[in-house]
Amino acid sequence: MTDDGFDAAVVGEGRDPAARLVAIEGARNLRDIGGYPTADGRSVRWRKVFRGGHPAAIRPDQHQQFRQLGLATILDLRTNDERARQPYPPALLDGVDYRWRDYRHSDSDLLARLRTATVSADEVREGILKSYRALPYEQAEGVGMLFRLLADGATPLLVNCTAGKDRTGTAIALLLLALGVSRTDVVDDYTLTERLEPPASTLRALAPDGPYAFLLDIDPEIWRPMMRADAGYLDAQLEGLERAHGSIEKYLADEHGVTEERLACLRDRLLE
């Protein structure tokens, strides 16, 4: 047990990327974003912000370990249908401010073409690049909610989606950049998803009665790009924001009202 009451076996203290992983059986891609150095000589505080996929597979005998994170807030970026299919175990929400937003996804053209097997692996990759450029706007409400919650001091906070890769990856990348973390470290944090949970593992994890079960009948090499945490995806996203707004800070100001004053306050809360 650490001085601040956290189990060191649950939350790694080291700077090795693998030490970021929260070691709870059944948790998916759950990790701490602390420790990254920032441009002003500070670093991101540990045990303030966590990122991950959905926690529905955490067994009841592991719930206590999850609660040891001491979460004040959970921001769930999943759709209505995703939350309905795999809800948070009620025991994990006890005493936690659980936030979500009311929205639905319709199947994209890419998924429709995958269903009919009329798309190549290169076309899937191009489709993902296109979706990544749109994500900061499609998920604007969730991103804005994250920044507001953190500015209000609603920590420790967990932000999650289903895999903890695309929607969560976008929100966390924007947060780390806003805090002054280098682009290199931000991309490394994003691609850590793939190092901890290789795309092949997703092939084995698809539920045969789930909404994406049809992928089991398609050559995995065709749809594997959809499951990757490829640095090129995040690069395309951030470059698109910089072209449209001039900088990530300007995007945050334009889309979410994050002024320089609010940004300085956020940094004081989350950096040491």
C-alpha positions as CSV (number, residue, x, y, z in Angstrom):
1,M,0.0,0.0,0.0
2,T,1.4,3.4,-1.0
3,D,1.3,6.5,1.3
4,D,-1.8,7.8,-0.3
5,G,-3.8,4.6,0.2
6,F,-3.4,3.0,-3.2
7,D,-2.3,-0.6,-3.7
8,A,1.0,-0.5,-5.6
9,A,0.1,-3.8,-7.2
10,V,-2.9,-2.2,-8.7
11,V,-1.4,1.1,-9.9
12,G,2.2,0.9,-11.1
13,E,4.6,3.5,-9.8
14,G,7.3,2.9,-12.4
15,R,7.9,4.9,-15.6
16,D,8.0,1.8,-17.7
17,P,5.0,2.0,-20.0
18,A,3.9,-1.4,-18.9
19,A,3.7,-0.1,-15.3
20,R,0.8,2.2,-16.4
21,L,-1.4,-0.9,-16.8
22,V,-3.8,-1.3,-13.9
23,A,-3.5,-4.9,-13.0
24,I,-7.1,-5.9,-12.4
25,E,-8.2,-9.2,-14.0
26,G,-11.0,-8.6,-16.5
27,A,-10.2,-4.9,-16.9
28,R,-9.6,-3.9,-20.5
29,N,-6.7,-1.5,-21.4
30,L,-7.1,0.2,-18.1
31,R,-4.1,2.5,-17.3
32,D,-2.8,5.6,-15.6
33,I,-1.8,8.6,-17.7
34,G,0.5,10.0,-15.0
35,G,4.2,10.7,-15.2
36,Y,4.6,12.2,-18.6
37,P,6.9,15.3,-18.6
38,T,5.6,18.6,-19.8
39,A,7.1,21.5,-21.7
40,D,7.2,23.7,-18.5
41,G,9.3,21.2,-16.6
42,R,6.5,19.6,-14.6
43,S,4.9,16.2,-15.1
44,V,1.4,14.8,-15.1
45,R,0.2,13.7,-11.7
46,W,-0.2,10.0,-11.1
47,R,-3.6,8.6,-10.0
48,K,-5.6,11.6,-11.2
49,V,-6.7,10.4,-14.6
50,F,-7.2,6.9,-15.9
51,R,-8.2,5.6,-19.3
52,G,-9.6,2.3,-20.4
53,G,-12.1,0.1,-22.1
54,H,-15.4,-1.1,-20.7
55,P,-15.1,-2.9,-17.3
56,A,-18.0,-5.3,-17.7
57,A,-15.7,-8.3,-17.6
58,I,-14.2,-7.5,-14.1
59,R,-15.3,-10.4,-11.9
60,P,-17.0,-9.6,-8.6
61,D,-14.0,-10.9,-6.6
62,Q,-12.0,-8.2,-8.4
63,H,-14.4,-5.3,-7.6
64,Q,-12.5,-4.3,-4.5
65,Q,-9.3,-3.8,-6.5
66,F,-11.2,-1.5,-8.9
67,R,-12.6,0.5,-6.0
68,Q,-9.1,1.0,-4.6
69,L,-8.5,3.4,-7.5
70,G,-10.7,5.8,-5.4
71,L,-12.5,7.1,-8.4
72,A,-14.6,10.2,-7.9
73,T,-15.9,10.3,-11.5
74,I,-16.3,8.0,-14.5
75,L,-16.9,9.4,-17.9
76,D,-18.3,6.7,-20.2
77,L,-18.0,7.7,-23.9
78,R,-19.9,4.6,-25.2
79,T,-23.2,4.8,-27.1
80,N,-26.6,4.0,-25.6
81,D,-26.6,0.6,-27.2
82,E,-23.0,-0.2,-26.0
83,R,-23.9,0.7,-22.4
84,A,-27.1,-1.3,-22.6
85,R,-25.3,-4.4,-23.9
86,Q,-22.4,-4.2,-21.4
87,P,-23.4,-2.0,-18.4
88,Y,-21.1,-1.1,-15.6
89,P,-21.5,-3.5,-12.7
90,P,-23.5,-1.5,-10.1
91,A,-20.9,-2.3,-7.4
92,L,-18.3,-0.3,-9.4
93,L,-20.4,2.8,-9.5
94,D,-21.1,3.0,-5.7
95,G,-20.2,6.5,-4.6
96,V,-19.0,7.5,-8.0
97,D,-20.3,10.3,-10.2
98,Y,-21.1,8.3,-13.4
99,R,-21.4,10.5,-16.5
100,W,-22.4,9.5,-20.0
101,R,-24.2,11.2,-23.0
102,D,-27.3,10.2,-24.9
103,Y,-26.2,9.3,-28.4
104,R,-26.3,6.5,-31.0
105,H,-24.0,5.5,-33.9
106,S,-25.5,4.2,-37.1
107,D,-23.3,1.7,-39.0
108,S,-20.9,3.6,-41.2
109,D,-20.4,3.0,-44.9
110,L,-17.2,1.2,-44.0
111,L,-19.0,-1.3,-41.7
112,A,-21.7,-1.8,-44.4
113,R,-19.1,-2.6,-46.9
114,L,-17.4,-5.0,-44.5
115,R,-20.7,-6.8,-44.0
116,T,-20.8,-7.5,-47.8
117,A,-17.0,-8.1,-48.0
118,T,-16.6,-5.5,-50.7
119,V,-13.7,-3.6,-49.2
120,S,-9.9,-4.1,-49.1
121,A,-7.5,-3.7,-46.2
122,D,-6.2,-0.5,-47.7
123,E,-9.7,0.9,-48.1
124,V,-10.4,0.0,-44.4
125,R,-7.3,1.9,-43.4
126,E,-8.4,4.9,-45.4
127,G,-11.8,4.7,-43.8
128,I,-10.3,4.7,-40.3
129,L,-8.1,7.7,-41.2
130,K,-11.2,9.6,-42.3
131,S,-13.1,8.7,-39.1
132,Y,-10.2,9.8,-37.0
133,R,-10.2,13.3,-38.6
134,A,-13.9,13.5,-37.7
135,L,-13.7,12.1,-34.2
136,P,-12.8,15.4,-32.3
137,Y,-16.0,16.9,-33.7
138,E,-18.2,13.8,-33.5
139,Q,-17.1,13.4,-29.9
140,A,-17.0,17.1,-29.1
141,E,-19.6,16.8,-26.3
142,G,-17.6,14.1,-24.6
143,V,-14.3,15.9,-25.0
144,G,-15.9,19.1,-23.6
145,M,-17.3,17.2,-20.7
146,L,-13.9,15.7,-19.9
147,F,-12.3,19.2,-19.7
148,R,-15.1,20.6,-17.6
149,L,-15.0,17.8,-15.1
150,L,-11.2,18.0,-14.7
151,A,-11.4,21.8,-14.4
152,D,-13.9,21.3,-11.6
153,G,-11.5,19.0,-9.8
154,A,-13.6,15.8,-10.3
155,T,-10.6,13.5,-9.8
156,P,-9.6,10.7,-9.7
157,L,-11.4,10.3,-13.0
158,L,-11.7,7.4,-15.5
159,V,-12.6,8.0,-19.1
160,N,-13.6,5.0,-21.0
161,C,-15.2,3.7,-24.2
162,T,-15.5,0.1,-25.4
163,A,-11.9,-0.7,-26.3
164,G,-10.3,2.4,-24.8
165,K,-8.7,3.1,-28.1
166,D,-10.5,5.5,-30.5
167,R,-12.9,7.8,-28.6
168,T,-10.9,7.5,-25.3
169,G,-7.6,7.8,-27.3
170,T,-8.8,11.0,-28.9
171,A,-9.9,12.6,-25.6
172,I,-6.8,11.6,-23.8
173,A,-4.5,12.8,-26.6
174,L,-6.1,16.2,-26.6
175,L,-5.8,16.4,-22.8
176,L,-2.2,15.4,-22.7
177,L,-1.3,17.9,-25.4
178,A,-3.3,20.6,-23.6
179,L,-1.2,19.8,-20.5
180,G,2.0,20.3,-22.4
181,V,3.1,16.7,-23.0
182,S,5.2,16.3,-26.1
183,R,3.6,15.0,-29.3
184,T,6.0,12.0,-29.2
185,D,4.8,11.0,-25.7
186,V,1.2,11.5,-26.7
187,V,1.5,9.2,-29.7
188,D,3.4,6.7,-27.6
189,D,0.6,6.7,-25.0
190,Y,-1.9,6.1,-27.8
191,T,0.0,3.3,-29.4
192,L,0.5,1.6,-26.0
193,T,-3.0,0.3,-26.5
194,E,-1.7,-1.9,-29.3
195,R,1.3,-3.1,-27.4
196,L,-0.8,-4.1,-24.4
197,E,-3.7,-5.5,-26.5
198,P,-2.5,-6.6,-29.9
199,P,-5.1,-6.5,-32.7
200,A,-5.0,-10.3,-32.9
201,S,-6.5,-10.5,-29.4
202,T,-9.6,-8.7,-30.6
203,L,-10.1,-11.4,-33.2
204,R,-10.3,-14.0,-30.5
205,A,-12.5,-11.8,-28.2
206,L,-15.4,-11.2,-30.6
207,A,-18.7,-12.6,-29.2
208,P,-20.3,-15.0,-31.7
209,D,-23.7,-13.4,-30.9
210,G,-22.4,-9.8,-30.8
211,P,-23.1,-7.0,-33.4
212,Y,-19.7,-7.6,-35.0
213,A,-19.8,-11.4,-35.2
214,F,-20.0,-11.1,-39.0
215,L,-16.3,-10.1,-38.9
216,L,-15.4,-13.7,-37.9
217,D,-16.3,-14.8,-41.4
218,I,-14.1,-12.2,-43.1
219,D,-10.4,-12.5,-43.7
220,P,-8.8,-10.8,-40.6
221,E,-6.2,-9.1,-42.7
222,I,-9.0,-7.1,-44.3
223,W,-10.5,-5.6,-41.1
224,R,-7.4,-5.7,-38.9
225,P,-6.7,-2.0,-39.6
226,M,-9.9,-1.1,-37.8
227,M,-8.6,-2.7,-34.6
228,R,-5.2,-1.1,-34.7
229,A,-3.8,1.8,-32.6
230,D,-1.7,3.0,-35.5
231,A,0.4,6.1,-34.9
232,G,-0.7,7.3,-38.4
233,Y,-4.3,7.5,-37.3
234,L,-3.6,9.9,-34.4
235,D,-1.2,11.9,-36.5
236,A,-3.9,12.4,-39.2
237,Q,-6.3,13.5,-36.6
238,L,-4.0,16.1,-34.9
239,E,-2.7,17.4,-38.3
240,G,-6.3,17.9,-39.4
241,L,-7.1,19.9,-36.2
242,E,-3.9,22.0,-36.7
243,R,-4.8,22.8,-40.3
244,A,-8.4,23.7,-39.4
245,H,-7.6,25.7,-36.2
246,G,-3.9,26.6,-36.3
247,S,-3.1,24.6,-33.1
248,I,-4.6,22.1,-30.6
249,E,-5.0,24.9,-28.1
250,K,-7.0,27.0,-30.6
251,Y,-9.2,23.9,-31.3
252,L,-9.9,23.6,-27.6
253,A,-10.7,27.3,-27.4
254,D,-12.9,27.3,-30.6
255,E,-14.8,24.2,-29.9
256,H,-14.8,24.0,-26.1
257,G,-14.2,27.5,-24.7
258,V,-10.9,26.4,-23.0
259,T,-9.3,29.8,-22.5
260,E,-5.7,30.3,-21.5
261,E,-6.8,31.0,-18.0
262,R,-8.8,27.8,-17.8
263,L,-5.9,25.9,-19.3
264,A,-3.5,27.3,-16.7
265,C,-5.9,26.2,-13.9
266,L,-6.2,22.7,-15.4
267,R,-2.4,22.4,-15.6
268,D,-2.1,23.5,-11.9
269,R,-4.6,20.8,-10.9
270,L,-3.1,18.0,-12.9
271,L,0.7,18.7,-13.0
272,E,3.3,18.6,-10.4
